[in-house]
Amino acid sequence: MLKNNILIIIALASILVGCREVAVPKPKGYFRIDLPSKEYTVFNDTVRQDGYLPVSFEYPKYGRISFDENVSSEPGWFNIDFPSYNARIYITYRDINNDLAELMEQTYRMNVKNHISKADAINEQVFSDPENNVYGILYDLKGNTATAVQFFVTDSISHFFRGSLYFLSEPNPDSLAPVNEFFREDIIHMIETLRWKES
């Protein structure tokens, strides 16, 4: 009889313990971001603030070209703004004057070296289009960096074109991941459609 009572108590205790729901905290969520369909327009504006800009490329229709007044003294600086996403691609065009190595070093320092301490990884994608003399590298910076995508392209003789994607918000790689990937595709499209024009 004692044995049966012990078995009943153990069975009741296991039922009571087994039915208890364990509270599990919900993972942190982020707002859904609606992204537009991909549409592009040609940047073929031969005139810039300081003269001729010998480059054309396709950029997203949902972006708008702007010139930053704070750097207007620098020739060839402009932006592609995406106000709905608090995003901006900073663009610089430079003429090469026997200074390609210096321009590439500046790009490396500005775009990679400054972010390497925060980046979990930096991946490179090489672009080579001999038919149009467009050669370059796209840098993917992973982790909690201020920028996730940077690039430069050149013809190695006359033209140097670089850009960086920034968000005007605190970097959060998890919440920005889908938007980073979305604009990364746009940057790749810009590179693939970029053409040099005669100066």
N, C-alpha and C positions, 0 to 999 in steps of 0.2 A: 504494500500500500504506500509506504514511504517513497519507494522507488517510482511509483506512478505519479505521486504528487510532485516529485522533483522533475520528472519529465514534463508534466503539465506546466510547471512554473518556467522551465527552460523554453518550452514551446511558446508560451505567452510572451516571455521576455524577447524572444527572437522576432515575433510578429510585431511587437511594439517598436523595437529598434529598427527593424527592416522597413517599416512603413513611414518612418520619419524622412521628410524631404530635406535634403541638404541644400542650403542656400549657396548658389554660385553667382558671383558678381557678373553682370553683363559686360561684355567687352566694350571699350570706348568706340563710339560710332562717329561718323562724319556726315555732313550734309551731302545730299546727292547733288552733283554738279551736272547741269545739262550743257552738253557741248554741241556746237553747231555742225551742220554738215560741211564737208570740205569743199570750199570754193576758192579760186585764186584769181588774182588780177595781176597784170604786168606792171612792175616798176620799171618805167622807161623814161623817167624824168631826167633829161640830160642837163638840167640846170640845178645847181645847188646854191646854197647861200654864197659860197665863195667862187662859183664858176661851174665848170663842166664836170659831171660825174659819169665816167665812161663804163657804166655797168648796167645790165638789165637782169631782172629775175622775176619770178612769180612769187607773190606773197599772199597771205590769206585776205579775203575780202572783208572778214570781220576784224581786221587790224587797220590801223590808220597811221600814215607816215607823219612824224613830227620832228621838229628840230629843237634841240635842247638849248635854250638861250644861255645857260650857264657855261656851255662849252662852244659857243658860236665862234670863238676865236680859233678853234681847231678846225681845219678844213676836212670835209668828208664825214662829219659826225652827224648821225641822225638816228631815229628810233622807229620801231614799229610798236605801237601801243595797242593793248587789248583791254580797254577800260572795264569791260564786264567781268574780267578775271583778275584785275589788279596785276596785270603782267605787262612786261615790256622786253623787247629784244633790242639791246643797244648795239648799233652797227657803226663800224668805222671803215671807211675806204681810205687807203693811202697809196700814193704813187711810190713805186720803188725807185730809189736813187742810189744804186749800189749799196743798199742797206737791208737786203732781204734777211740776212742772218740776224741783224739787230731787231727787225720787226718780229721775227719768229721768237726771239728770246723775250722781247717785251710781252708778246702774247702768252708765252709759257709762264712768265712771272705773274702777269695779271690774272690769267685764267686758271692756271693749274697750281703753281707754287703757293699762291695766296690761300688756296682752299684745301691743300693737301692734308693739313693737320686736322681738319674737320671731316674729311671724306673717308668713308669706309673703303671705297675703291674708286679708281679712275679708269674707265674703259675708253679705248680709242677706236674710232672707225675711220679708215682711210678712204679718201675719194680720189679717183684718178680717171679723168676724162681727157685723154690725149687729143681727141678730135677737136675739142673746144678749148684746149689748154687750161683746164680747170683741175687743180690739184689741191688737196687739203686734208684736214683732220677734224673730226667731230669728237669732242670729249664729253663723255657721260660721267658726271660726278655723283656717286652714290653716297647717301647718308645725310647728315644734318648740315648741308652746305647752303650758302646764300644763293648759289646758282647750281642748276643741275645739268645744264647743257651749254656748251661753249664750242665755237668752231672758228676755223680760218680757212680761206681758200686763196690761191694765188696762181698766176701764170709763170711765176719764178723770174720774170723779166721786168714787167712794168706795173703790175697790179697786185694789190694786197687788200683783202676784204675779210673782216673778222666780226664776230658777233657773240653776244652773251644773253641768255634768257634769265631774267630776274622777276620775282614776284614782290610786289610792294606789301609784303606781310611777313610775319615771323616764319622762318623756314620750318616746315614739318613734313618730312619726306613721306609719311604715310598718307596724310590728307591730300598732299599735292601730287601724289604719284600718277593718278589718271590724267591730270591736267598737264603735268610735265611730259608724259608720253604723247599726249595730243599735240602739244606745241613742238615736240621733238620731231614728229612726222612733218610738220610744216617747215621746220628748219631744213630737214633733209630735202624736201621739195624745192626750197629756195636754192640750195646748193646744186641740185641736179638740173635746175633750169637757168642757172646763172650763166651769163654770156658777157664777155668783154667787148667793149666798143672802141673804135679808134679815137684817140685823144685829139 
